[in-house]
């Protein structure tokens, strides 16, 4: 008689699930590993060239190094401060390497530009493109103010994860933060491949009365942006990350730190999301997609991480894996 499904999944020698090894790696690390593989696979749709092959090998090498380091670091029992810090930090360099390749990956995977369909969708849904409709309100002070807020996005996105590495934190809270931020980042980058575009600032240049009346802060922002992925508008990750961080601070407000941060982060999120439109980086549909991604990733962490812990406990792995 065929054994029960649960028994077929058990290792006869140890009495533990055969898929136990998969649970050693944290959910957010699997998210990044899958993301790296998908980025590499997306490049193979382009004709083979030395540059394409280099990118593919770089991404696959990062995936292998990430999983190897994760297995090694998370297999250590009674980990000290150094190992715990490395566990939390190890995933960050691989995401940064992937982002550094994104400017080349997007045109390899999808050379099209979909700005016009996004623009037409905005007009269909909202009857107006705000960047065009609000142009008469632009002035030097407003553009400089919003450029400053827009640029501050990187401080928030860096500070929250790095704080989990260098300060004593609640493990489960830190795990939720890590999973949500990385889900937003990885899904957002993959969607850039599906819906590439350069944004109103370039695609609708001829429809504006003139350039934005910016000063040195706006000029600095434009220079920094010129080093980014370029075709990275759908969804708006400025919206997704900042809205998630605001939701996270409110949800975790039993912590004194997050209770203090909830209003400042919410105010920053409102400014940065407004800036994405006024500064002509995004269409409204990009912002809506970013907001939806933020909410779904926020909810996902509250379901997936507890489920992962229960599976680890059933497999005989330590309860605290962060």
Backbone as CSV, one residue per row, in Angstrom:
resi,resn,N_x,N_y,N_z,CA_x,CA_y,CA_z,C_x,C_y,C_z
1,UNK,0.856,-1.197,0.000,0.000,0.000,0.000,0.888,1.242,0.000
2,UNK,0.526,2.199,-0.824,1.325,3.424,-0.950,1.300,4.210,0.356
3,UNK,2.484,4.652,0.896,2.495,5.410,2.153,1.814,6.749,1.992
4,UNK,1.421,7.317,3.122,0.756,8.621,3.113,1.704,9.675,2.562
5,UNK,1.162,10.753,1.952,2.026,11.809,1.385,3.016,12.351,2.400
6,UNK,2.592,12.585,3.625,3.503,13.142,4.637,4.665,12.200,4.894
7,UNK,4.400,10.863,4.874,5.471,9.910,5.134,6.455,9.867,3.980
8,UNK,5.961,10.043,2.745,6.848,10.030,1.585,7.816,11.200,1.604
9,UNK,7.454,12.263,2.305,8.319,13.442,2.370,9.334,13.369,3.495
10,UNK,9.302,12.296,4.276,10.208,12.165,5.410,11.422,11.341,5.022
11,UNK,12.582,11.750,5.513,13.818,11.003,5.337,13.811,9.820,6.305
12,UNK,13.993,8.611,5.780,13.900,7.424,6.629,14.989,7.382,7.695
13,UNK,16.155,7.954,7.383,17.274,7.885,8.323,17.123,8.846,9.494
14,UNK,16.586,10.013,9.214,16.531,11.050,10.251,15.126,11.299,10.785
15,UNK,14.125,10.860,10.021,12.754,11.169,10.429,12.390,12.617,10.225
16,UNK,13.191,13.344,9.440,12.937,14.764,9.186,12.547,14.980,7.735
17,UNK,11.871,16.070,7.433,11.453,16.321,6.042,12.645,16.385,5.101
18,UNK,12.473,15.825,3.894,13.552,15.834,2.909,13.852,17.238,2.411
19,UNK,12.880,18.122,2.510,13.093,19.489,2.041,13.613,20.393,3.154
20,UNK,14.092,19.773,4.248,14.563,20.534,5.415,15.650,21.543,5.035
21,UNK,16.555,21.146,4.131,17.667,22.042,3.759,17.173,23.344,3.166
22,UNK,16.038,23.303,2.463,15.515,24.519,1.852,15.108,25.538,2.906
23,UNK,14.729,25.056,4.086,14.260,25.951,5.141,15.386,26.630,5.894
24,UNK,16.615,26.179,5.658,17.755,26.817,6.333,17.903,28.254,5.870
25,UNK,17.684,28.487,4.585,17.791,29.830,4.017,16.511,30.604,4.324
26,UNK,16.645,31.877,4.639,15.499,32.714,5.001,14.653,33.042,3.773
27,UNK,13.357,33.324,3.974,12.484,33.633,2.829,12.994,34.782,1.968
28,UNK,13.487,35.858,2.606,13.921,36.999,1.800,15.164,36.662,0.980
29,UNK,15.964,35.695,1.446,17.136,35.281,0.672,16.709,34.447,-0.545
30,UNK,15.692,33.622,-0.379,15.150,32.899,-1.531,14.556,33.872,-2.546
31,UNK,13.911,34.915,-2.062,13.344,35.922,-2.969,14.442,36.517,-3.844
32,UNK,15.556,36.883,-3.225,16.657,37.491,-3.986,17.299,36.470,-4.921
33,UNK,17.447,35.222,-4.468,18.041,34.194,-5.324,17.190,33.965,-6.578
34,UNK,15.880,33.864,-6.405,14.978,33.675,-7.551,15.024,34.890,-8.470
35,UNK,15.077,36.063,-7.877,15.170,37.314,-8.640,16.431,37.330,-9.506
36,UNK,17.555,36.925,-8.954,18.807,36.909,-9.715,18.725,35.937,-10.884
37,UNK,18.112,34.780,-10.651,17.959,33.803,-11.728,17.059,34.365,-12.833
38,UNK,15.947,34.976,-12.460,15.023,35.525,-13.458,15.658,36.661,-14.253
39,UNK,16.448,37.493,-13.594,17.162,38.543,-14.327,18.110,37.927,-15.355
40,UNK,18.844,36.891,-14.921,19.785,36.239,-15.840,19.052,35.602,-17.011
41,UNK,17.958,34.903,-16.724,17.188,34.245,-17.789,16.615,35.273,-18.755
42,UNK,16.189,36.419,-18.240,15.603,37.442,-19.117,16.605,37.940,-20.150
43,UNK,17.877,37.929,-19.801,18.905,38.410,-20.736,19.097,37.463,-21.916
44,UNK,18.736,36.195,-21.740,18.996,35.215,-22.792,18.086,35.401,-24.005
45,UNK,17.087,36.272,-23.887,16.242,36.563,-25.050,16.970,37.437,-26.071
46,UNK,18.065,38.063,-25.644,18.863,38.899,-26.549,19.918,38.047,-27.247
47,UNK,20.381,38.468,-28.429,21.450,37.718,-29.119,22.701,37.633,-28.244
48,UNK,23.411,36.503,-28.300,24.606,36.352,-27.459,25.715,37.321,-27.859
49,UNK,26.213,38.030,-26.872,27.357,38.929,-27.039,28.231,38.787,-25.796
50,UNK,29.473,39.204,-25.868,30.313,39.132,-24.667,29.713,39.891,-23.477
51,UNK,29.081,41.049,-23.740,28.490,41.829,-22.660,27.309,41.086,-22.040
52,UNK,26.449,40.531,-22.891,25.307,39.773,-22.370,25.773,38.580,-21.544
53,UNK,26.756,37.854,-22.065,27.262,36.682,-21.344,27.880,37.075,-20.014
54,UNK,28.573,38.208,-19.985,29.159,38.682,-18.723,28.085,38.965,-17.691
55,UNK,26.996,39.622,-18.119,25.918,39.954,-17.193,25.264,38.681,-16.657
56,UNK,24.991,37.731,-17.559,24.358,36.476,-17.135,25.231,35.749,-16.111
57,UNK,26.521,35.652,-16.404,27.427,34.960,-15.486,27.538,35.697,-14.150
58,UNK,27.541,37.018,-14.207,27.590,37.811,-12.974,26.376,37.543,-12.098
59,UNK,25.188,37.549,-12.705,23.949,37.347,-11.947,23.858,35.932,-11.397
60,UNK,24.218,34.931,-12.211,24.169,33.555,-11.730,25.234,33.311,-10.667
61,UNK,26.379,33.942,-10.832,27.420,33.835,-9.808,26.976,34.433,-8.486
62,UNK,26.273,35.564,-8.566,25.724,36.179,-7.351,24.710,35.264,-6.680
63,UNK,23.873,34.609,-7.474,22.871,33.705,-6.911,23.541,32.546,-6.174
64,UNK,24.548,31.953,-6.794,25.250,30.833,-6.158,25.960,31.295,-4.889
65,UNK,26.626,32.434,-4.961,27.336,32.953,-3.779,26.363,33.298,-2.659
66,UNK,25.208,33.859,-3.015,24.210,34.192,-2.001,23.723,32.950,-1.277
67,UNK,23.325,31.922,-2.023,22.806,30.707,-1.382,23.893,29.998,-0.581
68,UNK,25.112,29.972,-1.121,26.195,29.317,-0.390,26.486,30.031,0.933
69,UNK,26.556,31.356,0.890,26.832,32.105,2.118,25.667,32.003,3.089
70,UNK,24.445,31.981,2.568,23.278,31.870,3.440,23.244,30.521,4.140
71,UNK,23.474,29.435,3.387,23.515,28.105,3.996,24.602,28.040,5.061
72,UNK,25.777,28.591,4.737,26.893,28.526,5.680,26.602,29.314,6.954
73,UNK,26.145,30.548,6.801,25.926,31.407,7.963,24.754,30.933,8.814
74,UNK,23.708,30.427,8.181,22.513,30.022,8.925,22.609,28.599,9.459
75,UNK,23.674,27.893,9.097,23.891,26.556,9.654,24.666,26.609,10.963
76,UNK,25.173,27.789,11.292,25.945,27.949,12.531,24.990,28.008,13.721
77,UNK,25.150,27.107,14.647,24.337,27.144,15.860,25.037,27.995,16.921
78,UNK,24.264,28.565,17.794,24.808,29.450,18.830,25.672,30.537,18.207
79,UNK,25.141,31.175,17.187,25.897,32.196,16.454,26.184,33.400,17.335
80,UNK,27.391,33.912,17.208,27.780,35.106,17.947,27.346,36.363,17.220
81,UNK,27.792,37.489,17.742,27.391,38.782,17.188,27.841,38.941,15.743
82,UNK,29.062,38.508,15.423,29.590,38.667,14.063,28.769,37.869,13.058
83,UNK,28.490,36.616,13.376,27.732,35.777,12.445,26.318,36.313,12.263
84,UNK,25.694,36.750,13.362,24.345,37.303,13.248,24.347,38.560,12.369
85,UNK,25.371,39.400,12.537,25.473,40.597,11.709,25.666,40.255,10.238
86,UNK,26.497,39.247,9.963,26.725,38.836,8.579,25.468,38.234,7.967
87,UNK,24.710,37.496,8.773,23.447,36.943,8.270,22.538,38.053,7.757
88,UNK,22.490,39.128,8.512,21.582,40.215,8.163,22.105,41.064,7.011
89,UNK,23.428,41.147,6.912,24.027,42.039,5.917,24.275,41.337,4.585
90,UNK,24.438,40.012,4.605,24.979,39.298,3.445,24.174,39.497,2.169
91,UNK,22.872,39.648,2.282,22.043,39.746,1.085,22.191,41.101,0.387
92,UNK,22.567,42.135,1.119,22.574,43.495,0.580,23.523,43.668,-0.611
93,UNK,24.790,43.191,-0.526,25.689,43.386,-1.683,25.182,42.747,-2.965
94,UNK,24.503,41.615,-2.864,24.024,40.942,-4.069,22.911,41.742,-4.748
95,UNK,22.055,42.357,-3.958,21.016,43.216,-4.529,21.660,44.442,-5.189
96,UNK,22.690,44.983,-4.556,23.368,46.148,-5.128,24.051,45.809,-6.446
97,UNK,24.666,44.633,-6.519,25.294,44.208,-7.778,24.235,44.070,-8.867
98,UNK,23.106,43.444,-8.524,22.031,43.282,-9.505,21.537,44.641,-9.995
99,UNK,21.368,45.579,-9.063,20.901,46.912,-9.465,21.908,47.586,-10.394
100,UNK,23.188,47.370,-10.144,24.217,47.989,-10.986,24.169,47.465,-12.424
101,UNK,23.587,46.268,-12.612,23.485,45.682,-13.949,22.159,46.015,-14.634
102,UNK,21.237,46.595,-13.880,19.863,46.742,-14.364,19.773,47.629,-15.600
103,UNK,20.612,48.667,-15.656,20.588,49.553,-16.811,20.889,48.831,-18.107
104,UNK,21.680,47.770,-18.041,21.976,46.968,-19.229,20.982,45.832,-19.407
105,UNK,20.466,45.300,-18.307,19.561,44.150,-18.380,18.236,44.529,-19.030
106,UNK,17.659,45.677,-18.646,16.325,46.039,-19.140,16.278,46.109,-20.667
107,UNK,17.172,46.848,-21.343,17.098,46.868,-22.817,17.417,45.522,-23.457
108,UNK,18.228,44.681,-22.778,18.483,43.349,-23.320,17.213,42.507,-23.277
109,UNK,16.505,42.573,-22.154,15.314,41.753,-21.975,14.131,42.279,-22.772
110,UNK,14.016,43.609,-22.879,12.869,44.210,-23.570,13.272,45.576,-24.093
111,UNK,13.658,45.667,-25.356,14.136,46.955,-25.901,13.036,47.977,-26.148
112,UNK,11.775,47.597,-25.997,10.672,48.528,-26.264,10.569,49.587,-25.169
113,UNK,9.909,50.688,-25.499,9.553,51.709,-24.519,8.023,51.845,-24.520
114,UNK,7.424,51.737,-23.347,5.960,51.717,-23.254,5.400,52.985,-22.625
115,UNK,6.097,54.093,-22.781,5.616,55.351,-22.211,4.269,55.769,-22.775
116,UNK,4.101,55.648,-24.080,2.855,56.118,-24.684,1.641,55.328,-24.194
117,UNK,1.710,53.997,-24.112,0.572,53.278,-23.518,0.297,53.687,-22.071
118,UNK,1.341,53.941,-21.289,1.136,54.374,-19.901,0.490,55.757,-19.867
119,UNK,0.958,56.639,-20.722,0.378,57.984,-20.810,-1.097,57.915,-21.223
120,UNK,-1.384,57.106,-22.219,-2.770,56.971,-22.674,-3.649,56.333,-21.596
121,UNK,-3.086,55.415,-20.825,-3.843,54.801,-19.738,-4.169,55.831,-18.664
122,UNK,-3.219,56.697,-18.356,-3.483,57.793,-17.415,-4.645,58.660,-17.901
123,UNK,-4.609,59.029,-19.175,-5.669,59.881,-19.724,-7.015,59.158,-19.716
124,UNK,-6.988,57.860,-19.995,-8.221,57.088,-20.002,-8.830,57.000,-18.606
125,UNK,-7.974,56.753,-17.597,-8.470,56.536,-16.236,-8.730,57.836,-15.487
126,UNK,-7.881,58.846,-15.725,-7.935,60.059,-14.894,-8.237,61.325,-15.707
127,UNK,-8.296,61.195,-17.035,-8.608,62.303,-17.953,-7.540,63.393,-17.975
128,UNK,-6.456,63.185,-17.272,-5.423,64.214,-17.188,-4.105,63.560,-16.809
129,UNK,-3.008,64.153,-17.247,-1.683,63.767,-16.777,-1.221,64.850,-15.813
130,UNK,-1.148,64.563,-14.502,-0.870,65.621,-13.521,0.397,66.418,-13.801
131,UNK,1.451,65.768,-14.269,2.690,66.501,-14.536,2.468,67.619,-15.541
132,UNK,1.574,67.385,-16.493,1.234,68.419,-17.470,0.241,69.420,-16.893
133,UNK,-0.765,68.922,-16.193,-1.819,69.794,-15.666,-1.289,70.757,-14.613
134,UNK,-0.278,70.320,-13.837,0.223,71.148,-12.730,1.424,72.005,-13.134
135,UNK,1.783,71.991,-14.401,3.013,72.676,-14.812,2.991,74.156,-14.473
136,UNK,1.832,74.802,-14.534,1.758,76.250,-14.275,2.084,76.594,-12.823
137,UNK,2.027,75.614,-11.928,2.320,75.862,-10.512,3.810,75.762,-10.189
138,UNK,4.585,75.267,-11.123,6.007,75.042,-10.841,6.752,76.358,-10.669
139,UNK,7.630,76.373,-9.687,8.531,77.507,-9.473,9.806,76.991,-8.837
140,UNK,10.797,77.832,-8.752,12.110,77.415,-8.266,12.034,76.816,-6.858
141,UNK,11.321,77.476,-5.953,11.257,77.009,-4.572,10.595,75.640,-4.482
142,UNK,9.494,75.443,-5.190,8.783,74.163,-5.147,9.642,73.039,-5.709
143,UNK,10.278,73.283,-6.838,11.069,72.227,-7.484,12.292,71.868,-6.633
144,UNK,12.924,72.867,-6.052,14.070,72.578,-5.179,13.629,71.815,-3.925
145,UNK,12.505,72.217,-3.352,11.977,71.556,-2.151,11.659,70.085,-2.436
146,UNK,10.959,69.839,-3.529,10.592,68.462,-3.858,11.800,67.645,-4.320
147,UNK,12.754,68.284,-4.960,13.977,67.580,-5.364,14.758,67.116,-4.146
148,UNK,14.761,67.945,-3.106,15.439,67.561,-1.860,14.762,66.344,-1.236
149,UNK,13.445,66.367,-1.179,12.714,65.231,-0.633,12.910,63.992,-1.499
150,UNK,12.837,64.155,-2.798,12.999,63.014,-3.704,14.354,62.350,-3.495
151,UNK,15.382,63.161,-3.332,16.734,62.637,-3.129,16.885,61.955,-1.779
152,UNK,16.080,62.357,-0.795,16.181,61.763,0.538,15.687,60.313,0.568
153,UNK,15.020,59.893,-0.486,14.531,58.505,-0.578,15.636,57.499,-0.280
154,UNK,16.821,57.754,-0.822,17.911,56.798,-0.636,18.334,56.699,0.818
155,UNK,18.218,57.781,1.554,18.563,57.732,2.983,17.609,56.805,3.736
156,UNK,16.322,56.906,3.434,15.344,56.061,4.107,15.534,54.593,3.733
157,UNK,15.708,54.336,2.439,15.818,52.955,1.975,17.093,52.295,2.494
158,UNK,18.140,53.080,2.700,19.378,52.529,3.260,19.322,52.430,4.775
159,UNK,18.751,53.433,5.429,18.806,53.502,6.895,18.010,52.387,7.562
160,UNK,16.829,52.090,7.064,16.000,51.071,7.713,16.655,49.688,7.687
161,UNK,17.127,49.184,6.536,17.795,47.879,6.556,19.096,47.876,7.354
162,UNK,19.911,48.918,7.205,21.192,48.936,7.903,21.012,49.017,9.414
163,UNK,19.944,49.644,9.861,19.673,49.683,11.297,19.443,48.288,11.851
164,UNK,18.894,47.395,11.039,18.669,46.020,11.485,19.985,45.256,11.635
165,UNK,21.015,45.720,10.920,22.313,45.054,10.960,23.131,45.514,12.164
166,UNK,23.123,46.804,12.435,24.077,47.369,13.383,23.502,47.680,14.761
167,UNK,22.190,47.510,14.945,21.597,47.795,16.251,20.831,46.584,16.756
168,UNK,20.697,46.465,18.078,19.877,45.373,18.619,18.422,45.565,18.179
169,UNK,17.844,44.523,17.590,16.492,44.630,17.051,15.709,43.378,17.404
170,UNK,14.389,43.503,17.331,13.521,42.347,17.456,13.639,41.525,16.173
171,UNK,13.989,40.248,16.308,14.271,39.424,15.140,13.104,39.277,14.190
172,UNK,11.930,39.037,14.728,10.773,38.831,13.853,10.398,40.126,13.132
173,UNK,10.503,41.236,13.832,10.206,42.526,13.196,11.206,42.805,12.076
174,UNK,12.478,42.540,12.341,13.506,42.755,11.327,13.288,41.848,10.125
175,UNK,12.854,40.609,10.373,12.602,39.680,9.272,11.444,40.157,8.403
176,UNK,10.412,40.696,9.027,9.290,41.234,8.251,9.745,42.398,7.382
177,UNK,10.554,43.277,7.961,11.066,44.421,7.210,11.908,43.955,6.029
178,UNK,12.806,43.004,6.279,13.680,42.515,5.211,12.882,41.896,4.078
179,UNK,11.935,41.039,4.415,11.160,40.368,3.372,10.381,41.373,2.542
180,UNK,9.688,42.297,3.193,8.856,43.244,2.443,9.694,44.151,1.549
181,UNK,10.776,44.699,2.075,11.607,45.597,1.264,12.191,44.860,0.062
182,UNK,12.631,43.625,0.275,13.245,42.896,-0.827,12.210,42.388,-1.829
183,UNK,11.021,42.042,-1.380,9.955,41.687,-2.321,9.623,42.890,-3.198
184,UNK,9.496,44.062,-2.585,9.229,45.278,-3.366,10.338,45.510,-4.390
185,UNK,11.578,45.431,-3.938,12.718,45.698,-4.819,12.781,44.709,-5.967
186,UNK,12.690,43.422,-5.648,12.866,42.391,-6.671,11.705,42.359,-7.657
187,UNK,10.473,42.404,-7.168,9.329,42.413,-8.082,9.326,43.701,-8.901
188,UNK,9.654,44.823,-8.262,9.722,46.084,-8.990,10.716,46.033,-10.131
189,UNK,11.909,45.515,-9.868,12.923,45.421,-10.917,12.480,44.490,-12.039
190,UNK,11.843,43.391,-11.694,11.373,42.459,-12.728,10.267,43.078,-13.580
191,UNK,9.431,43.901,-12.957,8.386,44.578,-13.722,8.966,45.636,-14.656
192,UNK,10.141,46.181,-14.318,10.798,47.098,-15.252,11.050,46.404,-16.600
193,UNK,11.313,45.098,-16.542,11.576,44.355,-17.769,10.305,44.187,-18.602
194,UNK,9.174,44.127,-17.911,7.893,43.908,-18.588,7.328,45.219,-19.130
195,UNK,7.481,46.300,-18.341,6.917,47.601,-18.719,8.024,48.665,-18.665
196,UNK,8.977,48.619,-19.591,10.050,49.622,-19.571,9.564,50.976,-20.075
197,UNK,10.118,52.020,-19.501,9.779,53.376,-19.925,10.736,54.369,-19.311
198,UNK,10.758,55.577,-19.857,11.694,56.592,-19.373,10.998,57.701,-18.591
199,UNK,9.656,57.693,-18.559,8.934,58.677,-17.763,8.589,59.943,-18.529
200,UNK,7.649,60.726,-17.990,7.227,61.968,-18.670,8.362,62.944,-18.918
201,UNK,9.358,62.963,-18.028,10.434,63.941,-18.161,11.119,63.843,-19.524
202,UNK,11.176,62.646,-20.102,11.787,62.458,-21.415,10.736,62.165,-22.495
203,UNK,9.807,61.254,-22.188,8.852,60.824,-23.208,7.865,61.926,-23.597
204,UNK,7.531,62.798,-22.650,6.567,63.870,-22.931,7.244,65.233,-23.008
205,UNK,8.516,65.228,-23.284,9.286,66.469,-23.272,8.684,67.532,-24.181
206,UNK,8.204,67.130,-25.323,7.654,68.092,-26.286,6.289,68.631,-25.876
207,UNK,5.646,68.003,-24.915,4.311,68.435,-24.489,4.375,69.476,-23.363
208,UNK,5.528,69.596,-22.704,5.680,70.587,-21.642,6.050,71.948,-22.247
209,UNK,5.669,73.000,-21.522,5.996,74.356,-21.988,7.487,74.628,-21.909
210,UNK,8.175,73.932,-21.023,9.608,74.132,-20.860,10.144,73.230,-19.785
211,UNK,11.459,73.268,-19.525,12.049,72.437,-18.474,11.625,72.921,-17.090
212,UNK,11.806,72.072,-16.107,11.486,72.450,-14.732,12.407,73.577,-14.269
213,UNK,11.871,74.565,-13.546,12.692,75.701,-13.094,13.480,75.353,-11.835
214,UNK,14.385,74.399,-11.970,15.138,73.938,-10.810,16.433,74.685,-10.611
215,UNK,17.034,74.469,-9.418,18.319,75.055,-9.069,19.350,73.963,-8.830
216,UNK,20.303,74.181,-7.945,21.393,73.212,-7.737,20.928,71.863,-7.178
217,UNK,19.904,71.856,-6.323,19.439,70.582,-5.767,18.797,69.739,-6.868
218,UNK,18.001,70.378,-7.698,17.387,69.659,-8.817,18.447,69.164,-9.789
219,UNK,19.459,69.969,-10.055,20.543,69.560,-10.953,21.278,68.353,-10.397
220,UNK,21.532,68.356,-9.083,22.202,67.222,-8.451,21.339,65.968,-8.557
221,UNK,20.041,66.112,-8.326,19.124,64.980,-8.436,19.148,64.393,-9.843
222,UNK,19.131,65.253,-10.854,19.155,64.788,-12.230,20.461,64.053,-12.545
223,UNK,21.553,64.545,-12.003,22.843,63.890,-12.244,22.875,62.507,-11.618
224,UNK,22.371,62.384,-10.394,22.319,61.080,-9.728,21.414,60.131,-10.508
225,UNK,20.263,60.635,-10.956,19.307,59.799,-11.683,19.885,59.297,-13.001
226,UNK,20.794,60.074,-13.592,21.375,59.669,-14.878,22.241,58.420,-14.748
227,UNK,22.617,58.074,-13.512,23.429,56.878,-13.272,22.582,55.663,-12.887
228,UNK,21.263,55.822,-12.914,20.369,54.731,-12.538,20.046,53.814,-13.703
229,UNK,18.969,53.036,-13.534,18.600,52.038,-14.544,17.971,52.663,-15.782
230,UNK,17.525,53.914,-15.707,16.976,54.689,-16.833,15.557,54.272,-17.235
231,UNK,15.314,53.024,-17.497,13.987,52.573,-17.952,13.217,51.967,-16.775
232,UNK,13.183,52.694,-15.686,12.721,52.121,-14.415,11.551,52.916,-13.840
233,UNK,10.413,52.885,-14.539,9.308,53.722,-14.077,8.109,52.941,-13.550
234,UNK,7.896,51.708,-14.057,6.691,50.958,-13.653,7.107,49.667,-12.963
235,UNK,6.788,49.566,-11.667,6.076,50.518,-10.809,7.033,51.549,-10.221
236,UNK,6.476,52.556,-9.564,7.291,53.551,-8.878,7.794,52.965,-7.564
237,UNK,9.090,52.651,-7.509,9.640,52.089,-6.270,9.846,53.165,-5.207
238,UNK,9.957,54.430,-5.608,9.951,55.496,-4.602,8.624,55.459,-3.839
239,UNK,7.545,55.269,-4.571,6.234,55.161,-3.924,6.149,53.897,-3.087
240,UNK,6.530,52.763,-3.674,6.368,51.474,-2.995,7.174,51.398,-1.705
241,UNK,8.450,51.749,-1.769,9.285,51.657,-0.573,8.831,52.628,0.515
242,UNK,8.552,53.864,0.133,8.198,54.856,1.150,6.830,54.570,1.769
243,UNK,5.877,54.161,0.955,4.564,53.827,1.508,4.673,52.614,2.427
244,UNK,5.462,51.626,2.021,5.663,50.475,2.903,6.293,50.891,4.228
245,UNK,7.336,51.728,4.187,7.997,52.135,5.430,7.029,52.881,6.348
246,UNK,6.154,53.695,5.764,5.145,54.375,6.579,4.184,53.361,7.206
247,UNK,3.699,52.412,6.406,2.820,51.372,6.934,3.509,50.564,8.023
248,UNK,4.770,50.262,7.788,5.538,49.471,8.745,5.666,50.201,10.078
249,UNK,5.977,51.490,10.035,6.126,52.263,11.280,4.818,52.317,12.057
250,UNK,3.710,52.483,11.362,2.413,52.517,12.051,2.054,51.144,12.609
251,UNK,2.337,50.096,11.837,2.001,48.740,12.289,2.850,48.318,13.481
252,UNK,4.094,48.765,13.518,5.023,48.367,14.578,5.140,49.440,15.654
253,UNK,4.126,50.249,15.829,4.222,51.398,16.731,4.228,51.025,18.209
254,UNK,4.127,49.724,18.530,4.341,49.349,19.932,5.807,49.537,20.323
255,UNK,6.680,49.577,19.292,8.082,49.907,19.526,8.226,51.422,19.655
256,UNK,8.940,51.872,20.666,9.109,53.303,20.881,9.771,53.973,19.680
257,UNK,10.729,53.286,19.064,11.437,53.854,17.910,10.476,54.093,16.756
258,UNK,9.682,53.079,16.427,8.776,53.222,15.291,7.601,54.135,15.612
259,UNK,7.229,54.203,16.871,6.181,55.151,17.260,6.660,56.582,17.024
260,UNK,7.941,56.824,17.304,8.516,58.144,17.065,8.636,58.431,15.562
261,UNK,8.950,57.397,14.776,9.235,57.590,13.351,7.982,57.655,12.480
262,UNK,6.840,57.217,12.979,5.702,57.030,12.084,5.264,58.314,11.387
263,UNK,5.203,59.440,12.125,4.784,60.679,11.477,5.864,61.252,10.558
264,UNK,7.146,61.311,10.996,8.172,61.800,10.065,8.257,60.984,8.780
265,UNK,8.151,59.660,8.888,8.225,58.819,7.693,6.990,59.019,6.818
266,UNK,5.830,59.179,7.426,4.608,59.418,6.659,4.695,60.745,5.900
267,UNK,5.192,61.786,6.566,5.354,63.090,5.909,6.358,62.988,4.760
268,UNK,7.459,62.274,5.008,8.458,62.087,3.947,7.859,61.319,2.773
269,UNK,7.084,60.279,3.065,6.465,59.490,2.001,5.534,60.350,1.152
270,UNK,4.741,61.201,1.805,3.814,62.067,1.065,4.581,63.008,0.139
271,UNK,5.664,63.574,0.630,6.466,64.477,-0.198,7.110,63.738,-1.371
272,UNK,7.684,62.584,-1.092,8.411,61.849,-2.129,7.457,61.346,-3.208
273,UNK,6.279,60.860,-2.804,5.306,60.399,-3.788,4.819,61.560,-4.647
274,UNK,4.573,62.708,-4.028,4.186,63.905,-4.797,5.298,64.312,-5.757
275,UNK,6.541,64.219,-5.275,7.682,64.611,-6.106,7.812,63.741,-7.346
276,UNK,7.465,62.457,-7.242,7.588,61.590,-8.424,6.729,62.081,-9.577
277,UNK,5.611,62.724,-9.250,4.716,63.247,-10.285,5.163,64.636,-10.746
278,UNK,5.349,65.555,-9.781,5.673,66.945,-10.124,7.006,67.036,-10.856
279,UNK,7.968,66.211,-10.471,9.283,66.241,-11.105,9.326,65.432,-12.400
280,UNK,8.164,64.914,-12.800,7.982,64.303,-14.116,8.659,62.942,-14.260
281,UNK,8.894,62.260,-13.150,9.518,60.950,-13.233,8.511,59.848,-13.547
282,UNK,7.270,60.015,-13.070,6.313,58.910,-13.164,4.944,59.357,-13.658
283,UNK,4.261,58.391,-14.277,2.849,58.530,-14.584,2.048,58.120,-13.341
284,UNK,0.801,58.510,-13.287,-0.026,58.177,-12.124,-0.165,56.667,-11.978
285,UNK,-0.274,55.951,-13.096,-0.447,54.499,-13.026,0.782,53.839,-12.405
286,UNK,1.963,54.436,-12.592,3.174,53.917,-11.942,3.057,54.020,-10.430
287,UNK,2.533,55.150,-9.975,2.388,55.392,-8.534,1.366,54.428,-7.934
288,UNK,0.262,54.219,-8.650,-0.764,53.288,-8.166,-0.196,51.872,-8.087
289,UNK,0.562,51.472,-9.100,1.185,50.146,-9.080,2.165,50.025,-7.918
290,UNK,2.923,51.082,-7.647,3.844,51.068,-6.520,3.128,50.945,-5.187
291,UNK,2.005,51.656,-5.051,1.225,51.588,-3.814,0.659,50.191,-3.603
292,UNK,0.178,49.575,-4.663,-0.350,48.217,-4.560,0.749,47.224,-4.179
293,UNK,1.911,47.383,-4.773,3.046,46.518,-4.440,3.443,46.680,-2.979
294,UNK,3.427,47.904,-2.478,3.762,48.158,-1.072,2.795,47.435,-0.143
295,UNK,1.512,47.550,-0.431,0.506,46.930,0.437,0.613,45.404,0.408
296,UNK,0.767,44.827,-0.777,0.838,43.372,-0.873,2.081,42.823,-0.188
297,UNK,3.210,43.501,-0.323,4.434,43.035,0.343,4.321,43.176,1.854
298,UNK,3.649,44.225,2.299,3.409,44.435,3.729,2.592,43.277,4.298
299,UNK,1.545,42.874,3.601,0.703,41.772,4.066,1.427,40.430,3.950
300,UNK,2.216,40.260,2.908,2.911,38.999,2.683,3.824,38.635,3.849
301,UNK,4.573,39.609,4.357,5.530,39.324,5.433,4.837,38.832,6.688
302,UNK,3.631,39.324,6.951,2.904,38.904,8.152,2.328,37.500,8.011
303,UNK,2.279,36.986,6.787,1.821,35.611,6.593,2.984,34.650,6.374
304,UNK,3.937,35.019,5.485,4.979,34.083,5.085,5.979,33.790,6.195
305,UNK,6.429,34.805,6.913,7.444,34.541,7.935,6.952,33.629,9.052
306,UNK,5.754,33.812,9.615,5.263,32.850,10.618,5.107,31.437,10.037
307,UNK,4.633,31.357,8.792,4.517,30.045,8.148,5.879,29.384,8.037
308,UNK,6.891,30.165,7.666,8.253,29.639,7.526,8.775,29.153,8.869
309,UNK,8.518,29.882,9.921,8.960,29.459,11.260,8.291,28.157,11.678
310,UNK,7.020,28.010,11.367,6.333,26.753,11.716,6.927,25.581,10.953
311,UNK,7.250,25.806,9.689,7.863,24.719,8.910,9.251,24.390,9.460
312,UNK,10.004,25.393,9.859,11.328,25.152,10.451,11.208,24.354,11.749
313,UNK,10.254,24.723,12.574,10.060,24.007,13.838,9.704,22.548,13.568
314,UNK,8.848,22.305,12.571,8.467,20.932,12.240,9.652,20.138,11.706
315,UNK,10.621,20.828,11.112,11.803,20.167,10.556,12.925,20.030,11.581
316,UNK,12.684,20.494,12.799,13.709,20.385,13.841,14.784,21.435,13.767
317,UNK,14.500,22.534,13.076,15.454,23.643,12.992,15.193,24.654,14.102
318,UNK,16.200,25.438,14.491,15.995,26.420,15.577,14.880,27.390,15.245
319,UNK,14.164,27.812,16.250,13.025,28.695,16.042,13.445,30.049,15.511
320,UNK,14.492,30.616,16.101,14.936,31.948,15.701,15.989,31.815,14.609
321,UNK,15.633,32.210,13.393,16.560,32.067,12.277,17.090,33.413,11.812
322,UNK,16.544,34.504,12.293,17.041,35.810,11.870,18.267,36.192,12.671
